[in-house]
Amino acid sequence: MLTSNLIYIHGFNSSPQSWKARLLQADMLRLGLADQLQVPELSHWPAQAMEQLKQLVAQSTRPVTLIGSSLGGYYANWLVESQPDLRAVLVNPAVAPYRLLEAWLGENENLYNHERYHLTREHLLQLQALDTQQIQDPSRYLLLVQTADETLDYRDAVNKYAACTQFVQEGGSHGFEQFEKLIPAIYAFAEGRIDLPPATPLPVVTPEQENRADEAI
């Protein structure tokens, strides 16, 4: 029995319709735990997105474990460091998105709802304000990365979360291939246990081979 609530935090230009979110939703529904998972649609403004997440955490009547993908992992990091009793599973997380997103300044479109907006310097400043330099309690994090991430250098996350429990899998992609195989490990971590499968190497999946959108960062 899962005693925690889960909050899935999607990445840049993504949404609750991302494939990892849908895999998690389907599994929670299968287990009869759908009411213990929230997958909010976040604002493209970092400060507003953080207010949305803080409100969800505050409303929870159970312990909360965050599952942050890419930019969502960056958000989850800030929340764990700023609030007691939170845990976070970080899936191919962005470490310094305010640098990476320099290349995305200007017109953008959400991959799922097709909302169009301008990414501005103010967005980047809001992201930089959420940067955390130190990890106070490594036991509150589980890092899941694949080495063939075509968007982020997985070594940045491995280095930042060096003291945390890590699952480093050769191959894969930024979307995190075979994510469904890690869902039981996420549940275990939410309950305070570490139960990771072997990190069996995967083929490298290039953006051209992927037939689904997920998130830009």
C-alpha positions in Angstrom: 0.0 0.0 0.0 1.3 3.4 -1.0 0.9 5.8 1.9 2.3 8.9 0.1 0.8 11.2 -2.4 2.8 11.7 -5.7 3.1 14.9 -7.7 4.5 14.5 -11.2 6.3 17.7 -12.5 6.6 17.9 -16.2 9.4 19.6 -18.1 9.7 22.6 -20.4 7.1 22.9 -23.1 5.5 19.7 -21.8 2.2 18.9 -20.1 0.2 16.3 -18.1 -0.2 14.4 -21.4 3.5 13.6 -21.5 4.1 9.8 -22.0 5.8 9.3 -18.6 3.0 11.1 -16.8 0.5 8.9 -18.7 2.4 5.7 -17.8 2.4 6.7 -14.1 -1.3 7.6 -14.2 -2.2 4.3 -15.8 -0.3 2.3 -13.2 -1.8 4.3 -10.3 -5.3 3.7 -11.7 -4.5 0.0 -12.0 -3.6 -0.1 -8.4 -6.7 1.8 -7.3 -4.5 4.8 -6.2 -5.5 7.4 -8.8 -6.5 9.8 -6.1 -2.9 9.8 -4.7 -1.3 11.2 -7.9 -1.5 14.7 -9.2 -0.1 15.9 -12.5 -0.6 19.6 -12.7 -0.4 21.6 -15.9 2.3 24.2 -15.1 2.6 27.8 -16.2 5.5 28.6 -18.5 6.5 31.2 -16.0 8.7 29.6 -13.4 7.6 31.7 -10.4 3.9 30.9 -11.2 4.7 27.2 -11.7 6.4 27.1 -8.3 3.3 28.7 -6.6 1.1 26.1 -8.2 3.4 23.3 -6.9 3.7 24.8 -3.4 -0.1 25.0 -3.2 -0.5 21.3 -4.1 2.1 20.3 -1.5 0.4 22.4 1.2 -3.0 20.9 0.4 -1.8 17.3 0.7 -3.0 15.3 3.7 -0.3 12.7 3.2 3.5 12.8 2.8 4.5 13.9 -0.7 7.0 12.5 -3.1 7.8 14.6 -6.2 8.6 13.1 -9.5 10.4 15.7 -11.6 11.3 15.2 -15.2 13.9 17.4 -16.9 13.0 21.0 -15.9 10.5 19.4 -13.5 13.5 17.9 -11.7 15.0 21.3 -11.2 11.7 22.5 -9.7 11.5 19.4 -7.5 15.1 20.1 -6.2 14.1 23.6 -5.1 11.0 22.4 -3.3 12.8 19.7 -1.4 15.5 22.1 -0.3 12.9 24.7 0.8 10.3 22.5 2.6 10.7 19.7 5.2 9.5 16.1 4.7 9.5 16.1 0.9 11.2 13.5 -1.2 12.0 13.7 -4.9 12.7 11.3 -7.8 14.6 13.2 -10.5 14.3 11.8 -14.0 17.0 13.1 -16.4 16.9 16.4 -14.5 18.1 19.8 -15.7 20.8 21.2 -13.5 21.1 24.7 -14.8 18.1 25.3 -17.2 18.5 29.1 -17.1 21.7 28.5 -19.2 20.3 25.8 -21.5 17.2 27.9 -22.3 19.2 30.8 -23.7 18.9 29.0 -27.0 15.1 29.0 -26.7 14.6 32.7 -26.2 11.8 34.1 -28.4 8.6 32.4 -29.7 7.8 29.0 -28.3 5.0 26.5 -28.5 4.0 23.9 -26.0 4.4 20.4 -27.5 1.0 19.2 -26.3 -1.5 22.1 -25.9 0.1 24.2 -28.6 0.0 27.3 -26.4 2.3 29.9 -28.0 4.3 32.4 -25.9 7.6 34.3 -25.8 10.4 33.0 -23.6 12.1 36.1 -22.2 15.0 37.1 -20.0 12.6 37.4 -17.2 11.8 33.7 -17.5 15.5 32.9 -17.1 15.9 35.2 -14.1 13.0 33.5 -12.4 14.7 30.1 -13.1 18.0 31.3 -11.8 16.3 32.4 -8.6 15.4 28.8 -7.9 19.0 27.5 -8.2 20.2 25.4 -5.3 23.9 25.0 -4.7 23.9 22.4 -1.9 22.0 19.3 -1.2 21.2 19.3 2.6 19.9 15.7 2.9 20.9 13.3 0.0 18.6 10.6 1.4 15.6 12.6 0.2 16.5 12.2 -3.5 16.6 9.4 -6.0 18.3 10.2 -9.3 17.3 8.3 -12.5 19.4 9.1 -15.6 20.2 7.6 -19.0 23.6 8.3 -20.5 22.4 8.9 -24.1 20.3 11.8 -23.1 20.4 13.9 -26.3 19.3 17.1 -24.5 21.2 17.2 -21.2 24.7 16.0 -20.2 23.8 13.3 -17.7 27.1 13.8 -15.9 25.9 17.2 -14.6 23.2 15.5 -12.6 25.5 12.7 -11.5 27.9 15.2 -10.1 25.4 17.5 -8.4 23.6 14.5 -6.8 26.8 12.5 -6.1 25.8 11.7 -2.5 22.3 10.7 -3.5 21.0 7.2 -4.5 21.5 7.0 -8.3 20.3 4.8 -11.1 22.6 5.4 -14.1 21.6 3.5 -17.2 23.7 3.3 -20.4 21.9 4.3 -23.5 18.3 5.5 -23.7 17.3 9.0 -24.4 16.1 12.3 -22.8 12.6 10.9 -22.7 13.9 8.1 -20.5 13.3 4.8 -22.2 11.5 2.0 -20.4 10.4 4.4 -17.7 7.6 1.9 -16.7 10.2 -0.5 -15.3 11.2 2.1 -12.8 7.7 2.8 -11.5 7.9 0.2 -8.7 11.2 1.7 -7.6 9.5 5.1 -7.4 6.8 3.7 -5.2 9.4 2.0 -2.9 11.4 5.3 -2.6 8.2 7.1 -1.7 7.8 4.7 1.2 11.4 5.2 2.3 12.9 2.1 0.7 15.5 1.6 -2.1 14.6 -1.2 -4.5 16.2 -0.5 -7.9 16.4 -3.0 -10.7 19.7 -3.7 -12.5 20.7 -0.9 -14.8 20.7 -3.0 -18.0 22.2 -1.1 -20.9 19.7 0.1 -23.5 20.1 1.0 -27.2 20.6 4.7 -27.9 17.4 6.3 -29.1 17.9 9.4 -31.3 15.4 12.2 -31.6 14.7 11.0 -35.2 13.8 7.5 -34.0 11.4 8.7 -31.3 7.8 8.7 -32.3 6.5 10.7 -29.4 7.0 14.2 -28.0 7.9 14.5 -24.4 9.6 17.8 -23.3 12.2 20.1 -24.7 14.1 20.4 -21.4 
